[in-house]
């Protein structure tokens, strides 16, 4: 599994006839930005974020975090 962080994200806050209230939007964005996401690809991570937030991702900037290997 690869590790990713989200540098920036925009969601489509309208899902059918439901619109996410403004007071909840910052919390969803903050949770997305403060999580280290694990997946095989960027598409896997976007799917996880979409499922977690319950809203479609309009745009996203992901950064891959390589693992550091300690030598002894």
N, CA, C and O atoms as a CHARMM CRD file, in Angstrom:
* protein
*
  288
    1    1 UNK  N      0.82700  -1.18300   0.00000 PROA 1      0.00000
    2    1 UNK  CA     0.00000   0.00000   0.00000 PROA 1      0.00000
    3    1 UNK  C      0.87400   1.25100   0.00000 PROA 1      0.00000
    4    1 UNK  O      1.91800   1.30000   0.65000 PROA 1      0.00000
    5    2 UNK  N      0.43200   2.24300  -0.73100 PROA 2      0.00000
    6    2 UNK  CA     1.12300   3.53600  -0.77400 PROA 2      0.00000
    7    2 UNK  C      0.42300   4.49500   0.17900 PROA 2      0.00000
    8    2 UNK  O     -0.76100   4.33700   0.47700 PROA 2      0.00000
    9    3 UNK  N      1.16500   5.49100   0.65300 PROA 3      0.00000
   10    3 UNK  CA     0.61800   6.51900   1.54900 PROA 3      0.00000
   11    3 UNK  C      0.49200   7.82600   0.77000 PROA 3      0.00000
   12    3 UNK  O      1.37100   8.18900  -0.01200 PROA 3      0.00000
   13    4 UNK  N     -0.60700   8.51400   0.99800 PROA 4      0.00000
   14    4 UNK  CA    -0.85900   9.79400   0.34400 PROA 4      0.00000
   15    4 UNK  C     -1.39100  10.79000   1.36300 PROA 4      0.00000
   16    4 UNK  O     -2.06400  10.42000   2.32500 PROA 4      0.00000
   17    5 UNK  N     -1.07600  12.05800   1.13300 PROA 5      0.00000
   18    5 UNK  CA    -1.74000  13.14200   1.85700 PROA 5      0.00000
   19    5 UNK  C     -2.43000  14.02500   0.82700 PROA 5      0.00000
   20    5 UNK  O     -2.03900  14.07300  -0.33900 PROA 5      0.00000
   21    6 UNK  N     -3.44600  14.71000   1.27700 PROA 6      0.00000
   22    6 UNK  CA    -4.20700  15.61300   0.41800 PROA 6      0.00000
   23    6 UNK  C     -3.72200  17.03100   0.68000 PROA 6      0.00000
   24    6 UNK  O     -3.79100  17.51800   1.80800 PROA 6      0.00000
   25    7 UNK  N     -3.23600  17.68400  -0.35600 PROA 7      0.00000
   26    7 UNK  CA    -2.78000  19.07600  -0.25900 PROA 7      0.00000
   27    7 UNK  C     -3.95700  20.04900  -0.36500 PROA 7      0.00000
   28    7 UNK  O     -4.00400  21.06700   0.32500 PROA 7      0.00000
   29    8 UNK  N     -4.90100  19.71500  -1.24100 PROA 8      0.00000
   30    8 UNK  CA    -6.12300  20.52700  -1.39700 PROA 8      0.00000
   31    8 UNK  C     -7.21000  19.64600  -1.99400 PROA 8      0.00000
   32    8 UNK  O     -6.93000  18.68000  -2.70400 PROA 8      0.00000
   33    9 UNK  N     -8.45300  20.00000  -1.69300 PROA 9      0.00000
   34    9 UNK  CA    -9.59000  19.22900  -2.20100 PROA 9      0.00000
   35    9 UNK  C    -10.79800  20.14900  -2.32800 PROA 9      0.00000
   36    9 UNK  O    -10.98900  21.07200  -1.53700 PROA 9      0.00000
   37   10 UNK  N    -11.59500  19.87200  -3.33500 PROA 10     0.00000
   38   10 UNK  CA   -12.87800  20.54500  -3.51300 PROA 10     0.00000
   39   10 UNK  C    -13.92800  19.46900  -3.74200 PROA 10     0.00000
   40   10 UNK  O    -13.72400  18.53600  -4.51900 PROA 10     0.00000
   41   11 UNK  N    -15.03900  19.61300  -3.06200 PROA 11     0.00000
   42   11 UNK  CA   -16.13600  18.65900  -3.18800 PROA 11     0.00000
   43   11 UNK  C    -17.30500  19.29700  -3.91100 PROA 11     0.00000
   44   11 UNK  O    -17.45900  20.51800  -3.90400 PROA 11     0.00000
   45   12 UNK  N    -18.13200  18.46500  -4.53600 PROA 12     0.00000
   46   12 UNK  CA   -19.42800  18.88600  -5.03800 PROA 12     0.00000
   47   12 UNK  C    -20.38900  18.68100  -3.87100 PROA 12     0.00000
   48   12 UNK  O    -20.74700  17.54500  -3.56000 PROA 12     0.00000
   49   13 UNK  N    -20.80600  19.75500  -3.22700 PROA 13     0.00000
   50   13 UNK  CA   -21.59400  19.68300  -2.00200 PROA 13     0.00000
   51   13 UNK  C    -23.06300  19.37000  -2.23700 PROA 13     0.00000
   52   13 UNK  O    -23.83600  19.26500  -1.28400 PROA 13     0.00000
   53   14 UNK  N    -23.45500  19.21900  -3.49400 PROA 14     0.00000
   54   14 UNK  CA   -24.84500  18.90100  -3.80700 PROA 14     0.00000
   55   14 UNK  C    -24.91400  17.46100  -4.29300 PROA 14     0.00000
   56   14 UNK  O    -24.23200  17.07700  -5.24300 PROA 14     0.00000
   57   15 UNK  N    -25.76000  16.65900  -3.61500 PROA 15     0.00000
   58   15 UNK  CA   -25.94700  15.25500  -3.97000 PROA 15     0.00000
   59   15 UNK  C    -27.43600  15.03800  -4.19000 PROA 15     0.00000
   60   15 UNK  O    -28.20700  14.89400  -3.24100 PROA 15     0.00000
   61   16 UNK  N    -27.82200  15.01800  -5.44700 PROA 16     0.00000
   62   16 UNK  CA   -29.24900  14.90100  -5.75200 PROA 16     0.00000
   63   16 UNK  C    -29.98500  16.13800  -5.28900 PROA 16     0.00000
   64   16 UNK  O    -29.69100  17.25000  -5.72800 PROA 16     0.00000
   65   17 UNK  N    -30.95000  15.93900  -4.39300 PROA 17     0.00000
   66   17 UNK  CA   -31.70200  17.08900  -3.87700 PROA 17     0.00000
   67   17 UNK  C    -31.21200  17.52900  -2.49600 PROA 17     0.00000
   68   17 UNK  O    -31.86000  18.33800  -1.83200 PROA 17     0.00000
   69   18 UNK  N    -30.05900  16.98900  -2.06500 PROA 18     0.00000
   70   18 UNK  CA   -29.48300  17.35400  -0.76300 PROA 18     0.00000
   71   18 UNK  C    -28.23400  18.19800  -0.96400 PROA 18     0.00000
   72   18 UNK  O    -27.38200  17.88100  -1.79400 PROA 18     0.00000
   73   19 UNK  N    -28.13600  19.27800  -0.19400 PROA 19     0.00000
   74   19 UNK  CA   -26.92700  20.09700  -0.19800 PROA 19     0.00000
   75   19 UNK  C    -26.34000  20.10300   1.20500 PROA 19     0.00000
   76   19 UNK  O    -27.05000  20.35300   2.17900 PROA 19     0.00000
   77   20 UNK  N    -25.03100  19.82700   1.31000 PROA 20     0.00000
   78   20 UNK  CA   -24.36600  19.80400   2.60400 PROA 20     0.00000
   79   20 UNK  C    -24.42500  21.19000   3.23500 PROA 20     0.00000
   80   20 UNK  O    -24.02300  22.17000   2.60800 PROA 20     0.00000
   81   21 UNK  N    -24.92000  21.28500   4.46900 PROA 21     0.00000
   82   21 UNK  CA   -24.96800  22.58900   5.13600 PROA 21     0.00000
   83   21 UNK  C    -23.57100  23.20400   5.26900 PROA 21     0.00000
   84   21 UNK  O    -22.58700  22.49900   5.48700 PROA 21     0.00000
   85   22 UNK  N    -23.50700  24.50700   5.13600 PROA 22     0.00000
   86   22 UNK  CA   -22.22600  25.22400   5.17900 PROA 22     0.00000
   87   22 UNK  C    -21.43500  24.94500   6.44900 PROA 22     0.00000
   88   22 UNK  O    -20.20600  24.88100   6.40200 PROA 22     0.00000
   89   23 UNK  N    -22.10600  24.77800   7.57900 PROA 23     0.00000
   90   23 UNK  CA   -21.37900  24.59000   8.83600 PROA 23     0.00000
   91   23 UNK  C    -20.64800  23.24700   8.89700 PROA 23     0.00000
   92   23 UNK  O    -19.73200  23.09800   9.70600 PROA 23     0.00000
   93   24 UNK  N    -21.02200  22.26400   8.07100 PROA 24     0.00000
   94   24 UNK  CA   -20.35800  20.96100   8.06500 PROA 24     0.00000
   95   24 UNK  C    -19.20600  20.87500   7.06400 PROA 24     0.00000
   96   24 UNK  O    -18.32500  20.02900   7.21400 PROA 24     0.00000
   97   25 UNK  N    -19.20200  21.73200   6.05500 PROA 25     0.00000
   98   25 UNK  CA   -18.21000  21.65400   4.99000 PROA 25     0.00000
   99   25 UNK  C    -16.77000  21.80500   5.48300 PROA 25     0.00000
  100   25 UNK  O    -15.92000  21.01300   5.07400 PROA 25     0.00000
  101   26 UNK  N    -16.44900  22.78700   6.34800 PROA 26     0.00000
  102   26 UNK  CA   -15.06200  22.90700   6.81500 PROA 26     0.00000
  103   26 UNK  C    -14.56900  21.67100   7.57300 PROA 26     0.00000
  104   26 UNK  O    -13.40400  21.29300   7.44400 PROA 26     0.00000
  105   27 UNK  N    -15.43500  21.04500   8.35200 PROA 27     0.00000
  106   27 UNK  CA   -15.04500  19.84500   9.09200 PROA 27     0.00000
  107   27 UNK  C    -14.72000  18.68800   8.17800 PROA 27     0.00000
  108   27 UNK  O    -13.77800  17.93900   8.43500 PROA 27     0.00000
  109   28 UNK  N    -15.48800  18.53200   7.11200 PROA 28     0.00000
  110   28 UNK  CA   -15.23300  17.46000   6.14300 PROA 28     0.00000
  111   28 UNK  C    -13.91600  17.71700   5.42500 PROA 28     0.00000
  112   28 UNK  O    -13.12500  16.79600   5.21900 PROA 28     0.00000
  113   29 UNK  N    -13.68300  18.96800   5.04400 PROA 29     0.00000
  114   29 UNK  CA   -12.42200  19.31400   4.37600 PROA 29     0.00000
  115   29 UNK  C    -11.24400  19.10800   5.32500 PROA 29     0.00000
  116   29 UNK  O    -10.23400  18.52300   4.93200 PROA 29     0.00000
  117   30 UNK  N    -11.35600  19.57800   6.56600 PROA 30     0.00000
  118   30 UNK  CA   -10.27200  19.42000   7.54500 PROA 30     0.00000
  119   30 UNK  C     -9.95200  17.94600   7.79100 PROA 30     0.00000
  120   30 UNK  O     -8.78100  17.57200   7.86500 PROA 30     0.00000
  121   31 UNK  N    -10.97300  17.11300   7.91700 PROA 31     0.00000
  122   31 UNK  CA   -10.75300  15.68100   8.13000 PROA 31     0.00000
  123   31 UNK  C    -10.03300  15.05800   6.94300 PROA 31     0.00000
  124   31 UNK  O     -9.16700  14.20000   7.11500 PROA 31     0.00000
  125   32 UNK  N    -10.38700  15.48500   5.75300 PROA 32     0.00000
  126   32 UNK  CA    -9.74500  14.96800   4.54400 PROA 32     0.00000
  127   32 UNK  C     -8.28300  15.38800   4.48700 PROA 32     0.00000
  128   32 UNK  O     -7.41900  14.58100   4.14500 PROA 32     0.00000
  129   33 UNK  N     -8.00200  16.64000   4.81700 PROA 33     0.00000
  130   33 UNK  CA    -6.63700  17.15800   4.75000 PROA 33     0.00000
  131   33 UNK  C     -5.73900  16.61600   5.85500 PROA 33     0.00000
  132   33 UNK  O     -4.52300  16.54800   5.67800 PROA 33     0.00000
  133   34 UNK  N     -6.30700  16.23200   6.97900 PROA 34     0.00000
  134   34 UNK  CA    -5.49400  15.80700   8.12500 PROA 34     0.00000
  135   34 UNK  C     -5.29700  14.29000   8.20300 PROA 34     0.00000
  136   34 UNK  O     -4.70700  13.79200   9.16200 PROA 34     0.00000
  137   35 UNK  N     -5.77900  13.56600   7.21500 PROA 35     0.00000
  138   35 UNK  CA    -5.67200  12.10600   7.20900 PROA 35     0.00000
  139   35 UNK  C     -4.55800  11.66400   6.27100 PROA 35     0.00000
  140   35 UNK  O     -4.38100  12.22900   5.19100 PROA 35     0.00000
  141   36 UNK  N     -3.81300  10.65200   6.69200 PROA 36     0.00000
  142   36 UNK  CA    -2.89600   9.96800   5.77400 PROA 36     0.00000
  143   36 UNK  C     -3.71200   8.83600   5.16400 PROA 36     0.00000
  144   36 UNK  O     -4.22600   7.96900   5.87100 PROA 36     0.00000
  145   37 UNK  N     -3.82000   8.85900   3.84300 PROA 37     0.00000
  146   37 UNK  CA    -4.64700   7.90200   3.11300 PROA 37     0.00000
  147   37 UNK  C     -3.76900   6.79700   2.54000 PROA 37     0.00000
  148   37 UNK  O     -2.66600   7.06400   2.06300 PROA 37     0.00000
  149   38 UNK  N     -4.24800   5.56600   2.58500 PROA 38     0.00000
  150   38 UNK  CA    -3.51700   4.41100   2.07400 PROA 38     0.00000
  151   38 UNK  C     -4.27300   3.80700   0.90200 PROA 38     0.00000
  152   38 UNK  O     -5.48500   3.60000   0.97700 PROA 38     0.00000
  153   39 UNK  N     -3.55400   3.52500  -0.18400 PROA 39     0.00000
  154   39 UNK  CA    -4.16900   2.90900  -1.34600 PROA 39     0.00000
  155   39 UNK  C     -3.12500   2.44800  -2.33100 PROA 39     0.00000
  156   39 UNK  O     -1.95600   2.82300  -2.23700 PROA 39     0.00000
  157   40 UNK  N     -3.54500   1.63900  -3.26700 PROA 40     0.00000
  158   40 UNK  CA    -2.64800   1.15000  -4.31200 PROA 40     0.00000
  159   40 UNK  C     -2.39200   2.21400  -5.37400 PROA 40     0.00000
  160   40 UNK  O     -1.37000   2.18800  -6.05900 PROA 40     0.00000
  161   41 UNK  N     -3.33500   3.15400  -5.50400 PROA 41     0.00000
  162   41 UNK  CA    -3.20600   4.19700  -6.52900 PROA 41     0.00000
  163   41 UNK  C     -3.95100   5.44400  -6.06800 PROA 41     0.00000
  164   41 UNK  O     -4.67700   5.42500  -5.07400 PROA 41     0.00000
  165   42 UNK  N     -3.75300   6.52400  -6.81500 PROA 42     0.00000
  166   42 UNK  CA    -4.48500   7.76300  -6.51900 PROA 42     0.00000
  167   42 UNK  C     -5.98200   7.55200  -6.67300 PROA 42     0.00000
  168   42 UNK  O     -6.77100   8.10700  -5.90800 PROA 42     0.00000
  169   43 UNK  N     -6.37700   6.75200  -7.65800 PROA 43     0.00000
  170   43 UNK  CA    -7.80700   6.47500  -7.84900 PROA 43     0.00000
  171   43 UNK  C     -8.40500   5.78300  -6.63100 PROA 43     0.00000
  172   43 UNK  O     -9.52800   6.09000  -6.23300 PROA 43     0.00000
  173   44 UNK  N     -7.65600   4.84500  -6.03300 PROA 44     0.00000
  174   44 UNK  CA    -8.12900   4.17900  -4.81400 PROA 44     0.00000
  175   44 UNK  C     -8.36500   5.19700  -3.69800 PROA 44     0.00000
  176   44 UNK  O     -9.36600   5.13000  -2.98400 PROA 44     0.00000
  177   45 UNK  N     -7.43900   6.13200  -3.55700 PROA 45     0.00000
  178   45 UNK  CA    -7.54000   7.13800  -2.50000 PROA 45     0.00000
  179   45 UNK  C     -8.72900   8.06200  -2.75400 PROA 45     0.00000
  180   45 UNK  O     -9.45900   8.39100  -1.81900 PROA 45     0.00000
  181   46 UNK  N     -8.93200   8.48000  -3.98200 PROA 46     0.00000
  182   46 UNK  CA   -10.07300   9.34700  -4.30700 PROA 46     0.00000
  183   46 UNK  C    -11.38400   8.61700  -4.00000 PROA 46     0.00000
  184   46 UNK  O    -12.32900   9.22600  -3.50000 PROA 46     0.00000
  185   47 UNK  N    -11.44200   7.32900  -4.29500 PROA 47     0.00000
  186   47 UNK  CA   -12.63600   6.54300  -3.98000 PROA 47     0.00000
  187   47 UNK  C    -12.87100   6.50200  -2.47500 PROA 47     0.00000
  188   47 UNK  O    -14.00200   6.66600  -2.01700 PROA 47     0.00000
  189   48 UNK  N    -11.80100   6.28400  -1.69800 PROA 48     0.00000
  190   48 UNK  CA   -11.92400   6.27200  -0.23800 PROA 48     0.00000
  191   48 UNK  C    -12.41700   7.61700   0.28600 PROA 48     0.00000
  192   48 UNK  O    -13.27500   7.67200   1.16700 PROA 48     0.00000
  193   49 UNK  N    -11.87400   8.68900  -0.25300 PROA 49     0.00000
  194   49 UNK  CA   -12.26600  10.03500   0.18600 PROA 49     0.00000
  195   49 UNK  C    -13.72100  10.30300  -0.15700 PROA 49     0.00000
  196   49 UNK  O    -14.47000  10.84400   0.65600 PROA 49     0.00000
  197   50 UNK  N    -14.11800   9.92400  -1.36000 PROA 50     0.00000
  198   50 UNK  CA   -15.51700  10.10600  -1.76700 PROA 50     0.00000
  199   50 UNK  C    -16.44900   9.33800  -0.83100 PROA 50     0.00000
  200   50 UNK  O    -17.48100   9.86300  -0.41400 PROA 50     0.00000
  201   51 UNK  N    -16.09300   8.11000  -0.50300 PROA 51     0.00000
  202   51 UNK  CA   -16.93200   7.31200   0.38600 PROA 51     0.00000
  203   51 UNK  C    -16.94400   7.87500   1.80400 PROA 51     0.00000
  204   51 UNK  O    -17.98300   7.87700   2.46400 PROA 51     0.00000
  205   52 UNK  N    -15.81600   8.34100   2.26500 PROA 52     0.00000
  206   52 UNK  CA   -15.71000   8.89800   3.61900 PROA 52     0.00000
  207   52 UNK  C    -16.49400  10.19700   3.75900 PROA 52     0.00000
  208   52 UNK  O    -17.19300  10.40600   4.75100 PROA 52     0.00000
  209   53 UNK  N    -16.37400  11.06000   2.76900 PROA 53     0.00000
  210   53 UNK  CA   -17.02900  12.36800   2.81800 PROA 53     0.00000
  211   53 UNK  C    -18.49500  12.30300   2.40800 PROA 53     0.00000
  212   53 UNK  O    -19.28600  13.17200   2.77500 PROA 53     0.00000
  213   54 UNK  N    -18.85700  11.27100   1.64500 PROA 54     0.00000
  214   54 UNK  CA   -20.21500  11.10300   1.11100 PROA 54     0.00000
  215   54 UNK  C    -20.56500  12.14600   0.04900 PROA 54     0.00000
  216   54 UNK  O    -21.73800  12.37700  -0.24300 PROA 54     0.00000
  217   55 UNK  N    -19.52900  12.77400  -0.52700 PROA 55     0.00000
  218   55 UNK  CA   -19.72700  13.73100  -1.61200 PROA 55     0.00000
  219   55 UNK  C    -18.67300  13.48700  -2.68400 PROA 55     0.00000
  220   55 UNK  O    -17.57400  13.01500  -2.39300 PROA 55     0.00000
  221   56 UNK  N    -19.01600  13.81000  -3.91200 PROA 56     0.00000
  222   56 UNK  CA   -18.08400  13.64300  -5.03000 PROA 56     0.00000
  223   56 UNK  C    -16.92500  14.63000  -4.91700 PROA 56     0.00000
  224   56 UNK  O    -17.09500  15.77500  -4.49700 PROA 56     0.00000
  225   57 UNK  N    -15.75700  14.15700  -5.30200 PROA 57     0.00000
  226   57 UNK  CA   -14.56500  14.99900  -5.32200 PROA 57     0.00000
  227   57 UNK  C    -14.53000  15.73000  -6.66100 PROA 57     0.00000
  228   57 UNK  O    -14.50200  15.09800  -7.71600 PROA 57     0.00000
  229   58 UNK  N    -14.53100  17.06700  -6.61600 PROA 58     0.00000
  230   58 UNK  CA   -14.44200  17.85600  -7.85200 PROA 58     0.00000
  231   58 UNK  C    -13.00500  17.98600  -8.30700 PROA 58     0.00000
  232   58 UNK  O    -12.70200  17.81700  -9.48800 PROA 58     0.00000
  233   59 UNK  N    -12.12000  18.28700  -7.36900 PROA 59     0.00000
  234   59 UNK  CA   -10.69300  18.38500  -7.69500 PROA 59     0.00000
  235   59 UNK  C     -9.90200  18.03100  -6.44300 PROA 59     0.00000
  236   59 UNK  O    -10.36100  18.21300  -5.31500 PROA 59     0.00000
  237   60 UNK  N     -8.69600  17.51900  -6.68200 PROA 60     0.00000
  238   60 UNK  CA    -7.87000  17.08700  -5.55600 PROA 60     0.00000
  239   60 UNK  C     -6.40400  17.17200  -5.94900 PROA 60     0.00000
  240   60 UNK  O     -6.03700  16.95500  -7.10400 PROA 60     0.00000
  241   61 UNK  N     -5.57800  17.49000  -4.96700 PROA 61     0.00000
  242   61 UNK  CA    -4.12600  17.50900  -5.14600 PROA 61     0.00000
  243   61 UNK  C     -3.55100  16.54500  -4.11500 PROA 61     0.00000
  244   61 UNK  O     -3.51400  16.85000  -2.92300 PROA 61     0.00000
  245   62 UNK  N     -3.09800  15.37200  -4.58400 PROA 62     0.00000
  246   62 UNK  CA    -2.54300  14.34300  -3.71300 PROA 62     0.00000
  247   62 UNK  C     -1.02900  14.34500  -3.79000 PROA 62     0.00000
  248   62 UNK  O     -0.45300  14.62800  -4.84000 PROA 62     0.00000
  249   63 UNK  N     -0.38700  14.03100  -2.67900 PROA 63     0.00000
  250   63 UNK  CA     1.06800  13.88400  -2.64400 PROA 63     0.00000
  251   63 UNK  C      1.38700  12.49800  -2.10600 PROA 63     0.00000
  252   63 UNK  O      0.88600  12.09400  -1.05600 PROA 63     0.00000
  253   64 UNK  N      2.22000  11.78100  -2.83400 PROA 64     0.00000
  254   64 UNK  CA     2.66900  10.45300  -2.42000 PROA 64     0.00000
  255   64 UNK  C      3.73800  10.59900  -1.34900 PROA 64     0.00000
  256   64 UNK  O      4.66600  11.39400  -1.50100 PROA 64     0.00000
  257   65 UNK  N      3.61500   9.83700  -0.26500 PROA 65     0.00000
  258   65 UNK  CA     4.60200   9.84700   0.81900 PROA 65     0.00000
  259   65 UNK  C      5.40500   8.54800   0.78200 PROA 65     0.00000
  260   65 UNK  O      4.90900   7.50700   1.21300 PROA 65     0.00000
  261   66 UNK  N      6.62100   8.59500   0.28100 PROA 66     0.00000
  262   66 UNK  CA     7.41300   7.35600   0.25600 PROA 66     0.00000
  263   66 UNK  C      7.78800   6.93900   1.67300 PROA 66     0.00000
  264   66 UNK  O      7.93700   7.77300   2.56600 PROA 66     0.00000
  265   67 UNK  N      7.93400   5.64800   1.85300 PROA 67     0.00000
  266   67 UNK  CA     8.37700   5.11800   3.14900 PROA 67     0.00000
  267   67 UNK  C      9.87000   5.30900   3.28500 PROA 67     0.00000
  268   67 UNK  O     10.61900   5.12500   2.32500 PROA 67     0.00000
  269   68 UNK  N     10.29900   5.67800   4.47100 PROA 68     0.00000
  270   68 UNK  CA    11.72500   5.79900   4.74600 PROA 68     0.00000
  271   68 UNK  C     12.19600   4.49100   5.37200 PROA 68     0.00000
  272   68 UNK  O     11.55400   3.95400   6.27400 PROA 68     0.00000
  273   69 UNK  N     13.30000   4.00000   4.89300 PROA 69     0.00000
  274   69 UNK  CA    13.85400   2.76500   5.42600 PROA 69     0.00000
  275   69 UNK  C     15.03100   3.12900   6.31700 PROA 69     0.00000
  276   69 UNK  O     15.96600   3.80800   5.89100 PROA 69     0.00000
  277   70 UNK  N     14.96900   2.66500   7.56200 PROA 70     0.00000
  278   70 UNK  CA    16.06500   2.90700   8.48500 PROA 70     0.00000
  279   70 UNK  C     17.06800   1.77000   8.36700 PROA 70     0.00000
  280   70 UNK  O     16.70000   0.59600   8.37000 PROA 70     0.00000
  281   71 UNK  N     18.31500   2.13200   8.26500 PROA 71     0.00000
  282   71 UNK  CA    19.35200   1.10000   8.24900 PROA 71     0.00000
  283   71 UNK  C     19.99100   1.04500   9.62300 PROA 71     0.00000
  284   71 UNK  O     20.19600   2.07200  10.27000 PROA 71     0.00000
  285   72 UNK  N     20.30100  -0.15600  10.05700 PROA 72     0.00000
  286   72 UNK  CA    20.90600  -0.29900  11.38300 PROA 72     0.00000
  287   72 UNK  C     22.31600  -0.79700  11.28200 PROA 72     0.00000
  288   72 UNK  O     22.98100  -0.97700  12.30200 PROA 72     0.00000
